[in-house]
Amino acid sequence: MLRILGINSSPRIRESHALFDSHCAVMLQDLMDAIRESNQDCHTETVHLSRLNIHPCRGCFSDMETRCHFLCDCYDDDFEMIARKIIASDGIIFASPTYMFGMSSVLKQFFERWISFKAPPVPRDKASKSLDECFDLVEQMADGTLHFVNPLQGKV
């Protein structure tokens, strides 16, 4: 079964403070409906980021004391739940309004937490967090001796 995840990042929510859904929410819903109608062997799900609790990135990636690790769990929030849905999906559709010439702040904040998908695959409890270990990992990634697969590879 094909799994498609729709991610709506509009902070405009009908019935909470707006009379209607945002344009991007309507377009995402129409697209998800069309996908289901065209392929009966397809499961679709929509996540509304503005209804979830997602904290901003703490910048652990550049701090040797707390080095960023796969899958970011710096906070007890909804990021891991959404990340696991993304990993389980075959395709992801992002919908965002354009504010100040860019994506919504909700989506930007979510994307910043994605840096953990690029972190070296060292379990948090086994990392020495030393500068030497970090340099060794970077060298192994550069020369191809550290083999790991990005969980987002191959996603549409």
Residue, then its C-alpha position, 0 to 999 in steps of 0.5 A: m500500500l502506498r502511503i502519502l503524508g500531507i503536512n499543512s503548515s498554515p496557522r489559520i484554522r477554521e472554527s478556532h479563529a477563522l471562518f474558512d480554512s486557508h487556501c493552502a489547506v484547501m488545496l492540500q485537501d483537494l490533492m489528497d482527495a484526488i490521490r485517493e480517488s486515483n489510486q484505491d491502494c493508497h493511504t493518505e493522512t494529513v497532519h496540521l503542524s499548527r495544532l501540534n507542539i513543536h519546539p524550535c531547534r536548540g542548535c545541538f549540531s554545533d555544540m560538542e556537549t549535546r551533539c545533535h543525534f538522529l532523531c532529535d529528542c531534545y524536547d518532549d514534543d510532537f516532532e518525533m511522532i511526525a518524523r516517524k510518520i514521514i519515515a513510514s511514508d512513501g511520499i510527503i506533500f508540504a503545504s504552506p502559505t507564503y508569509m514575508f516572501g517565504m514559508s510559514s514560521v511553523l514549517k520553518q521551525f519544523f524543518e530546522r529540527w530536521i537537521s537531526f536526519k543529517a546527524p552521524p548515526v551514533p546512539r546518544d548513550k554511546a557518543s563520547k562527544s569528544l572533538d576527536e570522535c566528531f572529526d573521525l565521524v566526519e572523515q569516515m563519512a567523507d571517505g565512505t567508510l561510515h555506511f548509513v542510509n538517510p531515512l528520507q532517501g527515496k521519498v517523493 
